[in-house]
Amino acid sequence: MDYKTILDTTADVLEALQSCIEQRQPVSLLYDDNGWERAEGKIRGLTRDNGADLLILENGITLEVTKIVAVNGAFRTGCSC
């Protein structure tokens, strides 16, 4: 059976990221920065700045959670790939 996990909301993305933090699991991300980009690594933390949820990877990359398209193969709803 073929299926894919869907992340419906930003809360679902945050939940997936929090799960990776708790399990000390690295993440493989796709994010939209005027085109899809990749980022990988362990998560240093999640924070909030000026009302935006931010993800900080150990390699120093900081991403707005709303720009994340996929977390470890789980895509956002409405994502065409």
KEFILO-675371 format. One record per residue (C-alpha): residue number from 0; residue in three letters; x, y negated, z. Coordinates in Angstrom, 2 decimals. Each point is the difference from the previous one (the first is absolute). Layout:
residues N
   resi   resn        c1        c2        c3
    NUM    ALA         X         Y         Z
...
This chain:
residues 81
   resi   resn        c1        c2        c3
      0    MET      0.00      0.00      0.00
      1    ASP      1.36     -3.41     -0.96
      2    TYR     -0.65     -2.97      2.28
      3    LYS      1.73     -3.08      1.30
      4    THR     -0.18     -1.68      3.35
      5    ILE     -1.57     -3.46     -0.15
      6    LEU      0.68     -2.98      2.25
      7    ASP     -3.23     -2.01     -0.07
      8    THR      0.95     -2.98      2.15
      9    THR      2.98     -1.87      1.40
     10    ALA     -0.83      1.70      3.31
     11    ASP      0.51      3.39     -1.73
     12    VAL      3.41     -1.15     -1.27
     13    LEU      0.95     -1.21      3.49
     14    GLU     -1.13      3.33      1.44
     15    ALA      2.17      1.92     -2.49
     16    LEU      2.99     -2.21      0.80
     17    GLN     -0.55      0.36      3.76
     18    SER     -0.12      3.77     -0.42
     19    CYS      3.40     -0.10     -1.74
     20    ILE      1.41     -2.07      2.87
     21    GLU     -1.33      2.42      2.62
     22    GLN      1.36      3.03     -1.89
     23    ARG      3.29     -1.77     -0.78
     24    GLN     -0.66      0.83     -3.63
     25    PRO      1.48     -2.10     -2.83
     26    VAL     -2.41     -1.64     -2.41
     27    SER     -0.06     -0.18     -3.75
     28    LEU     -1.99     -3.04     -1.08
     29    LEU     -1.31     -1.63     -3.12
     30    TYR     -0.87     -3.68      0.32
     31    ASP     -1.27     -2.65     -2.37
     32    ASP      2.38     -2.92     -0.48
     33    ASN     -1.22     -1.21     -3.40
     34    GLY      0.55      3.59     -1.13
     35    TRP      0.49      3.18      1.96
     36    GLU      3.21      0.39      1.96
     37    ARG      1.33      2.83      2.19
     38    ALA      1.32     -0.13      3.54
     39    GLU      1.14      2.84      2.22
     40    GLY      1.37      0.55      3.47
     41    LYS     -0.86      0.20      3.64
     42    ILE     -2.28     -2.61      1.50
     43    ARG      1.56     -2.43      2.48
     44    GLY     -3.39     -1.41      0.94
     45    LEU     -3.32     -1.57     -0.80
     46    THR     -0.65     -3.62      0.91
     47    ARG     -2.38     -2.85     -0.71
     48    ASP      1.05     -3.43     -1.27
     49    ASN     -2.38     -2.83     -0.94
     50    GLY     -2.90      2.47     -0.10
     51    ALA      1.78      2.44     -2.32
     52    ASP      0.91      3.57      0.99
     53    LEU      3.64      0.67     -0.85
     54    LEU      2.00      3.20     -0.30
     55    ILE      3.73     -0.13      0.75
     56    LEU      2.22      2.82     -1.21
     57    GLU      3.34      0.87      1.63
     58    ASN      1.83     -1.24     -3.11
     59    GLY     -1.45     -3.49      0.60
     60    ILE     -2.71      0.01     -2.67
     61    THR     -3.14     -1.77      1.24
     62    LEU     -3.30      0.53     -1.82
     63    GLU     -3.51     -1.33      0.41
     64    VAL     -2.20      3.01      0.74
     65    THR     -2.68     -1.30     -2.38
     66    LYS      2.49      0.37     -2.89
     67    ILE      0.64      3.69      0.71
     68    VAL     -1.57      2.16     -2.71
     69    ALA      1.05      3.45      1.27
     70    VAL      1.48      1.63      3.11
     71    ASN      1.67      3.40     -0.45
     72    GLY     -2.17      0.82     -3.01
     73    ALA     -3.30     -1.24      1.46
     74    PHE     -1.35     -2.78     -2.20
     75    ARG     -2.37     -2.88      0.69
     76    THR     -3.54      0.21     -1.32
     77    GLY     -0.34     -1.38     -3.50
     78    CYS      3.66      0.54     -0.77
     79    SER      0.61      1.13     -3.57
     80    CYS      3.04      2.18     -0.41
